[in-house]
Amino acid sequence: MAKAKVAAKPTVKKYSNYINGEWVKPQSGEYFDNVNPADTSDIVGRFPLSNADDVNSAVEAAKNAATRWRRTPAPKRAEILFNLAEILRDNKDEFTTQMTREMGKVTKEAGGDVQEAIDCTYYTAGEGRRLHGFTTPAEMPNKFAMAVRQPVGICGLITPFNFPMAIPSWKLIPALVCGNTVVLKSGEDVPLSSLNLIKACEQAGIPKGVVNLVNGARDAGAALVENHDVRLISFTGSTTTGRVIAERCAHDNKIVSLEMGGKNAIIVMDDADVDNAVEGSLWGAFGTSGQRCTASSRLVVHKKIYKKFCEKLVEKVKKLRVGNGLDPRTDVGPVINQAQMEKILGYIDIGANQDKATLAVGGNRLTKGDYGKGFFIEPTVFTNVKPTMRIAQEEIFGPVTCVIPFSTLDEAIDIVNGVAYGLSSAIYTQDVNQAFYAMQELYTGICYVNSATIGAEVHLPFGGTKGTGNGHREAGTQVLDIFSEWKSLYIDYSGKLQKAQIDEVEI
Ligand code: NAD
């Protein structure tokens, strides 16, 4: 009898770190699996679990490349970055599919993420022909005064899972255009997208050592923070991690820029177009399965329209299709990993049983059929939520939102401002006075009128107040203030002048 054919198991690809222009195995000898959150039997690849030796080699490479890159004229650096933008654009579809496979977000959103990296690269490369300083009159005669930007040195970039290519690009490209060399420690749940970005840097012709990639988890990030040659840490991730990093950076007087958690809110006034507000809230809350730092996790709704708003929202939420992000019919993909899934389910339990809010829709993990292979949670809405409840105060970072009633605009503003975070806010109203008043009073880094709390554009500053940040802004030209330092220059040109020429100007 002929033997039945057994389908060969596809071999899982092993990836490397990128150090000093070479793809190298980790000195740790250890690897971790990059798992598809929609189907945990699908291993996207094996990535180095790097240790301090790997990180220190990468920093050494960045150190050796620093002088040459710093002295490369900024327009020349920009030329290479324009090449990079073209490579990213040409590979957008492949990078998008790979991102959905490793991170779970639906392909439309993953495409937006890659596009953000492309936009960032084109836009920021343009700064290579600007990087403006300024001139100003000096106090003394025959003196010239000006200020220029100089690179800070070696930059350590530490990134999270939720924008796998956009966030690394938001740090990498401005760091490079300013003349710094870089070590990127990618997010451990999404290493392939960072690797795609760095591979594109290699193809674009960025000289060896200027860009280095170290894969790994917390220990690799911590080693980067500890390395004395690293002058700057640019971090995006949770507020808890950011605080630890800031403390460690203080020992070395490192420059540290932090983009951290959020608990963003939409105010819906009684004069708002309710359908428009519901639609915005739906995508603000459940886009990227609620795993956006700007997610609309609080909906602060005027009492006069509260019931109508909640009914319409719940009706729409019930129709959302949860599934694998690679399926074009999917609205909401999985959450990133087991730990995050458990944390979200824990918050749902707190909302229902401790806070005693009304669980209006959702609330469960999905396990039937293919759902059982991944980390899927029903889009969840709590109503009758009080602003002080834990689900209304703490960042959940999943497909969960809560609807809070209010009576006056001042009360709504106090609710929005009454959390530890300050990234993004929004107001739906047709009254221009209310809109401007809210824009003035909401203490967040970003504020939207008649659209949800999500959707940043790369030429505007991005970042938050309070527990979200430490005063820096990424994107726009403001990001240049993170990755460069000012140097003031005074030039005395009186030396070779005739005495008469000097007298002429002396008063
Ligand atoms: P996280 O804090 O768990 O991890 C972020 C990165 O830090 C990872 O690369 C991780 O390996 C590294 N890390 C962890 N501990 C470290 C340590 N002690 N030293 C050095 N590095 C360390 O965050 P996450 O779960 O990947 O991302 C979700 C969080 O990111 C949410 O809180 C979200 O709001 C936030 N976020 C903020 C923004 C923003 O711009 N404000 C944008 C996206 C995400």
Boltz pocket constraint, residues with backbone or C-beta under 6 A from the ligand:
constraints:
  - pocket:
      binder: B
      contacts: [[A, 158], [A, 159], [A, 160], [A, 161], [A, 162], [A, 163], [A, 185], [A, 186], [A, 187], [A, 188], [A, 216], [A, 217], [A, 218], [A, 219], [A, 220], [A, 221], [A, 222], [A, 223], [A, 225], [A, 236], [A, 237], [A, 238], [A, 239], [A, 241], [A, 242], [A, 244], [A, 245], [A, 259], [A, 260], [A, 261], [A, 262], [A, 292], [A, 293], [A, 294], [A, 395], [A, 397], [A, 423], [A, 463], [A, 464], [A, 468]]
      max_distance: 6.0
